[in-house]
Amino acid sequence: MTILMGGVTEAIIKPVQDTSSGVGVEKIKGAESIKNNLQEKAKKKGTYIVQECIAQNEQLAVLYAGAVNTFRVITYLWNGEVFHVPLALRIGQGGSYLDNAHAGGMFIGVNDLGELNDEAFTEFGKRYKEHPDTHAVFKGYKLSFVPELIKTAKKLHLNAPQLGIISWDLTVDQNGEFVLIEANTRGQGIWISQMAHGCGPFGRNTEDILRYVASK
């Protein structure tokens, strides 16, 4: 319960592993409520992580402030170099504190300069040219920190060179600092990037990767 002594009154509590799509993620307000929640979880099997809530960067909050909007940055090692799949930004909606696509959020493609694509999507293919809650227009909106975000994700992958592909969930806080939410090393998918961008994930490496997979 040490975290409560730091004055944390709002926290995210979630299972450490084997969960996805926002399942099991709880946002708890109030020190006493956090304490009670953890005491209940202590009676169960499993390991949980408690995270202080993040105040996101204003550039992201303009799009939707009710959730911490996160980037799915997929990096992969190929021929000794770290590459990245086209980025997708996940955005919450409808008062939800979750941005996950399977939890009702939307997602949009972002190019390497930080420019949003024209349309966001839900997992069921519904399209939005502007956010339904904030009415922020996606076309022409630019997130200035994206180039550095990509560099950061690639540096992170160099710390785990034994893994060929990693899906990072990253955001940017109110001070402009990059925050790693989690790293997904199992059960990864590329459909969000493909749907958001309308193209394959591996770009100029596609032919070589397909040859490699076919040989296995």
Backbone hydrogen bonds in HBPLUS format (Angstrom, degrees):
<---DONOR---> <-ACCEPTOR-->    atom                        ^
c    i                          cat <-CA-CA->   ^        H-A-AA   ^      H-
h    n   atom  resd res      DA  || num        DHA   H-A  angle D-A-AA Bond
n    s   type  num  typ     dist DA aas  dist angle  dist       angle   num
A0004-LEU N   A0001-MET O   3.04 MM   3  5.76 146.9  2.15 120.6 128.0     1
A0005-MET N   A0002-THR O   2.94 MM   3  5.45 142.0  2.09 112.9 123.4     2
A0006-GLY N   A0003-ILE O   3.15 MM   3  5.47 154.0  2.22 105.0 112.9     3
A0007-GLY N   A0004-LEU O   3.24 MM   3  5.66 160.2  2.28 113.6 115.1     4
A0030-GLY N   A0009-THR O   2.52 MM  21  4.60 160.2  1.55 158.7 152.6     5
A0011-ALA N   A0028-ILE O   2.93 MM  17  5.42 159.9  1.97 153.1 159.3     6
A0028-ILE N   A0011-ALA O   2.84 MM  17  5.42 160.7  1.88 165.5 168.0     7
A0012-ILE N   A0051-GLN O   2.82 MM  39  5.12 167.3  1.83 155.3 158.8     8
A0051-GLN N   A0012-ILE O   2.82 MM  39  5.12 167.1  1.84 154.5 159.0     9
A0013-ILE N   A0026-GLU O   2.86 MM  13  5.26 161.3  1.90 152.0 158.4    10
A0026-GLU N   A0013-ILE O   2.94 MM  13  5.26 160.8  1.98 150.2 156.4    11
A0014-LYS N   A0049-ILE O   3.14 MM  35  5.58 157.4  2.19 150.7 157.6    12
A0049-ILE N   A0014-LYS O   2.82 MM  35  5.58 164.5  1.84 166.2 169.9    13
A0016-VAL N   A0047-THR O   2.96 MM  31  5.81 161.6  2.00 147.5 144.4    14
A0023-VAL N   A0020-SER O   2.98 MM   3  5.72 165.5  2.00 127.6 129.6    15
A0025-VAL N   A0022-GLY O   3.23 MM   3  5.48 164.3  2.26 125.3 125.8    16
A0034-ILE N   A0030-GLY O   2.96 MM   4  6.24 156.0  2.01 155.8 162.9    17
A0035-LYS N   A0031-ALA O   2.97 MM   4  6.18 161.1  2.01 147.7 152.8    18
A0036-ASN N   A0032-GLU O   2.92 MM   4  6.15 161.9  1.96 149.5 154.0    19
A0037-ASN N   A0033-SER O   2.92 MM   4  6.03 157.2  1.98 144.6 151.2    20
A0038-LEU N   A0034-ILE O   3.00 MM   4  6.22 162.1  2.03 152.7 156.7    21
A0039-GLN N   A0035-LYS O   2.98 MM   4  6.21 151.8  2.06 146.3 154.6    22
A0040-GLU N   A0036-ASN O   3.02 MM   4  6.27 150.9  2.11 146.2 153.3    23
A0041-LYS N   A0037-ASN O   3.02 MM   4  6.32 154.7  2.09 145.4 152.7    24
A0042-ALA N   A0038-LEU O   2.89 MM   4  6.06 139.2  2.06 142.0 153.0    25
A0043-LYS N   A0040-GLU O   3.19 MM   3  5.52 148.8  2.30 103.9 112.5    26
A0044-LYS N   A0041-LYS O   2.98 MM   3  5.25 155.8  2.04 108.0 115.8    27
A0174-GLN N   A0055-ALA O   2.72 MM 119  5.59 128.7  1.98 163.3 154.2    28
A0057-ASN N   A0172-VAL O   2.79 MM 115  5.52 148.0  1.89 149.4 140.9    29
A0060-LEU N   A0057-ASN O   3.00 MM   3  5.48 135.4  2.20 110.7 122.0    30
A0061-ALA N   A0057-ASN O   2.97 MM   4  6.27 156.8  2.03 150.0 157.6    31
A0062-VAL N   A0058-GLU O   3.00 MM   4  6.11 145.6  2.12 149.7 154.8    32
A0063-LEU N   A0060-LEU O   3.06 MM   3  5.53 134.4  2.27 108.0 118.9    33
A0064-TYR N   A0060-LEU O   3.38 MM   4  6.82 157.7  2.43 147.6 152.9    34
A0090-ARG N   A0070-THR O   2.80 MM  20  5.41 175.3  1.80 166.2 164.8    35
A0071-PHE N   A0170-LEU O   2.68 MM  99  5.16 171.7  1.69 164.2 164.5    36
A0170-LEU N   A0071-PHE O   3.03 MM  99  5.16 157.8  2.08 143.3 149.1    37
A0072-ARG N   A0088-ALA O   2.89 MM  16  5.48 168.9  1.90 164.9 168.7    38
A0073-VAL N   A0168-TRP O   2.91 MM  95  5.08 162.8  1.94 149.2 153.6    39
A0168-TRP N   A0073-VAL O   2.81 MM  95  5.08 167.7  1.83 147.2 144.4    40
A0085-VAL N   A0074-ILE O   2.83 MM  11  5.37 159.4  1.88 156.7 163.2    41
A0075-THR N   A0166-ILE O   2.96 MM  91  5.54 157.6  2.01 164.3 165.6    42
A0166-ILE N   A0075-THR O   2.95 MM  91  5.54 160.6  1.99 158.5 164.2    43
A0076-TYR N   A0083-PHE O   2.93 MM   7  5.40 154.6  2.00 138.3 144.4    44
A0083-PHE N   A0076-TYR O   2.85 MM   7  5.40 171.6  1.85 161.3 162.5    45
A0077-LEU N   A0164-GLY O   2.81 MM  87  5.19 155.4  1.87 147.0 154.3    46
A0078-TRP N   A0081-GLU O   2.89 MM   3  5.41 163.1  1.92 154.3 159.4    47
A0081-GLU N   A0078-TRP O   3.11 MM   3  5.41 158.4  2.16 111.2 117.9    48
A0110-VAL N   A0087-LEU O   3.10 MM  23  5.34 156.7  2.16 134.3 133.6    49
A0089-LEU N   A0108-ILE O   2.85 MM  19  5.35 165.6  1.87 157.3 159.8    50
A0108-ILE N   A0089-LEU O   2.93 MM  19  5.35 146.8  2.04 139.9 150.5    51
A0091-ILE N   A0106-MET O   2.79 MM  15  5.28 166.7  1.81 146.6 150.7    52
A0106-MET N   A0091-ILE O   2.87 MM  15  5.28 170.7  1.88 158.8 161.1    53
A0096-SER N   A0093-GLN O   3.20 MM   3  5.82 167.8  2.22 120.6 123.5    54
A0103-ALA N   A0100-ASN O   3.07 MM   3  5.12 147.6  2.18 100.0 110.1    55
A0105-GLY N   A0100-ASN O   2.87 MM   5  5.17 152.6  1.94 151.5 143.8    56
A0104-GLY N   A0101-ALA O   3.24 MM   3  5.46 156.3  2.30 113.5 112.8    57
A0107-PHE N   A0121-PHE O   2.83 MM  14  5.43 148.7  1.93 148.6 159.2    58
A0121-PHE N   A0107-PHE O   2.79 MM  14  5.43 159.9  1.83 154.7 159.7    59
A0117-ASN N   A0109-GLY O   2.89 MM   8  5.36 149.0  1.98 157.1 151.9    60
A0111-ASN N   A0115-GLU O   3.02 MM   4  5.48 165.7  2.04 149.2 149.7    61
A0114-GLY N   A0111-ASN O   2.93 MM   3  5.40 160.6  1.97 116.3 122.8    62
A0143-LEU N   A0114-GLY O   2.77 MM  29  4.69 163.7  1.80 128.7 133.2    63
A0116-LEU N   A0141-TYR O   2.93 MM  25  5.73 171.8  1.94 175.2 177.1    64
A0120-ALA N   A0128-TYR O   2.81 MM   8  5.07 161.0  1.84 147.8 153.0    65
A0128-TYR N   A0120-ALA O   2.89 MM   8  5.07 148.3  1.99 141.0 144.1    66
A0122-THR N   A0126-LYS O   2.96 MM   4  5.26 131.9  2.19 139.1 150.8    67
A0125-GLY N   A0122-THR O   2.98 MM   3  5.28 164.5  2.00 116.3 118.4    68
A0138-PHE N   A0129-LYS O   3.11 MM   9  5.98 173.0  2.11 149.6 151.9    69
A0131-HIS N   A0136-ALA O   2.93 MM   5  5.32 153.8  2.00 138.9 144.6    70
A0135-HIS N   A0131-HIS O   2.74 MM   4  4.65 139.6  1.90 132.7 141.4    71
A0141-TYR N   A0138-PHE O   3.03 MM   3  5.48 165.5  2.05 135.1 136.3    72
A0146-VAL N   A0143-LEU O   3.39 MM   3  6.07 175.1  2.39 123.8 125.3    73
A0149-LEU N   A0145-PHE O   3.03 MM   4  6.24 146.3  2.15 147.9 158.0    74
A0149-LEU N   A0146-VAL O   2.96 MM   3  4.78 116.6  2.38  94.0 111.1    75
A0150-ILE N   A0146-VAL O   2.98 MM   4  6.26 155.9  2.04 162.8 166.4    76
A0151-LYS N   A0147-PRO O   3.25 MM   4  6.55 161.0  2.29 142.2 146.9    77
A0152-THR N   A0148-GLU O   2.91 MM   4  6.11 153.0  1.99 145.5 152.9    78
A0153-ALA N   A0149-LEU O   3.02 MM   4  6.31 157.6  2.07 149.8 154.9    79
A0154-LYS N   A0150-ILE O   3.07 MM   4  6.35 157.9  2.12 152.4 158.1    80
A0155-LYS N   A0151-LYS O   3.02 MM   4  6.28 151.5  2.10 145.5 153.3    81
A0156-LEU N   A0152-THR O   2.93 MM   4  6.21 152.6  2.01 148.6 156.5    82
A0157-HIS N   A0153-ALA O   3.07 MM   4  6.39 150.1  2.16 144.2 151.4    83
A0158-LEU N   A0154-LYS O   3.30 MM   4  6.63 143.3  2.44 139.9 148.5    84
A0158-LEU N   A0155-LYS O   3.15 MM   3  5.23 125.6  2.46  96.1 109.7    85
A0159-ASN N   A0156-LEU O   3.02 MM   3  5.47 153.9  2.09 109.5 117.8    86
A0160-ALA N   A0157-HIS O   2.85 MM   3  5.31 161.7  1.89 115.5 121.7    87
A0163-LEU N   A0160-ALA O   3.08 MM   3  5.91 170.5  2.09 126.2 128.9    88
A0167-SER N   A0184-ASN O   3.04 MM  17  4.95 177.0  2.04 149.8 150.2    89
A0184-ASN N   A0167-SER O   2.78 MM  17  4.95 171.7  1.79 148.2 150.5    90
A0169-ASP N   A0182-GLU O   2.94 MM  13  5.38 161.9  1.97 170.2 166.8    91
A0181-ILE N   A0169-ASP O   2.81 MM  12  5.38 155.1  1.87 157.2 163.7    92
A0171-THR N   A0179-VAL O   2.97 MM   8  5.26 152.5  2.05 146.0 154.5    93
A0179-VAL N   A0171-THR O   2.85 MM   8  5.26 166.2  1.87 144.0 144.8    94
A0173-ASP N   A0177-GLU O   2.91 MM   4  5.44 163.9  1.94 153.5 155.0    95
A0176-GLY N   A0173-ASP O   2.94 MM   3  5.34 164.4  1.96 119.5 122.0    96
A0194-GLN N   A0190-ILE O   3.08 MM   4  6.33 166.9  2.10 155.7 159.9    97
A0195-MET N   A0191-TRP O   2.81 MM   4  5.88 164.0  1.83 151.5 155.8    98
A0196-ALA N   A0192-ILE O   2.85 MM   4  5.90 157.7  1.90 147.5 154.3    99
A0197-HIS N   A0193-SER O   2.96 MM   4  5.98 152.1  2.03 147.8 154.1   100
A0198-GLY N   A0194-GLN O   2.68 MM   4  5.27 140.3  1.83 139.6 149.8   101
A0205-ASN N   A0202-PHE O   2.89 MM   3  5.41 147.6  2.00 149.1 146.6   102
A0206-THR N   A0203-GLY O   3.09 MM   3  5.59 168.0  2.10 119.8 122.6   103
A0209-ILE N   A0205-ASN O   2.96 MM   4  6.10 162.2  2.00 161.0 166.9   104
A0210-LEU N   A0206-THR O   2.90 MM   4  6.07 160.4  1.94 156.3 161.4   105
A0211-ARG N   A0207-GLU O   3.02 MM   4  6.25 155.5  2.09 146.3 153.0   106
A0212-TYR N   A0208-ASP O   2.98 MM   4  6.21 156.1  2.04 144.7 151.3   107
A0213-VAL N   A0209-ILE O   2.89 MM   4  6.16 163.4  1.91 153.4 157.1   108
A0214-ALA N   A0210-LEU O   2.93 MM   4  6.04 159.5  1.97 147.4 153.2   109
A0215-SER N   A0211-ARG O   3.13 MM   4  6.29 131.8  2.37 139.5 151.0   110
A0215-SER N   A0212-TYR O   3.18 MM   3  5.27 136.4  2.38  96.9 108.7   111
A0216-LYS N   A0213-VAL O   3.16 MM   3  5.42 157.4  2.21 107.1 114.0   112
